[in-house]
């Protein structure tokens, strides 16, 4: 199922959070040493004593299964406890698990509810995932909501959301065609480190439909995309440099 959700980003590789108090910090120290079983025991103790970060870290360890048995049910249980205590990243991870049926029953409605909560709390990845769900992944398709949530995610500096939104304005997909808006969004996404946005902006400088044709600027953008290991960027640079130099 994960392969069919390639648009969905996950927030499961954030690293273990350490609050410098009690068992949470002890668990983090043990984790840093590679003592995973001891880390689990400390995080569980902290979780049982009401520390949401302890529950969150416990959930990450069970989910990732690094040198311990991967147990999605226990991960979901720990994330749910942290989420109930107001830990937004735990709520996000729990939403992802409901969306994919990892350790819990498949429940797009519950996933959407949790993503909504964390989107409002300022997690751009949650807004982005909601947009993708409304684009036909688990809920009824709604083009207006796709644009709305991509806009929210982009405003929270989610690079892929800005790129997807730029594509919609460029291709008149759910919005009126607006090359000015598209170029601005590509530029923001590129600045945020999304290679395809740099490449597409470079193509716009070659096309000359919105910008005055500018091969030098296009080369700069293709160079940037190539530096981010985008093959299309490297190929475009090699194809264009002979016309410039």
LINPE-V101008 format. One record per helix or strand. SS is the DSSP state (h for helix, s for strand). FROM is the first residue (numbers start at 1). LEN is the number of residues. If there is no record, write none. Layout:
BEGIN
ss = (SS;SS)
from = (FROM;FROM)
len = (LEN;LEN)
END
This chain:
BEGIN
ss = (h;h;h;h;h;h;h;h;h;h;h;h;h;h)
from = (2;22;36;52;72;88;108;124;143;159;179;195;215;231)
len = (4;12;13;13;13;13;13;10;13;13;13;13;13;14)
END
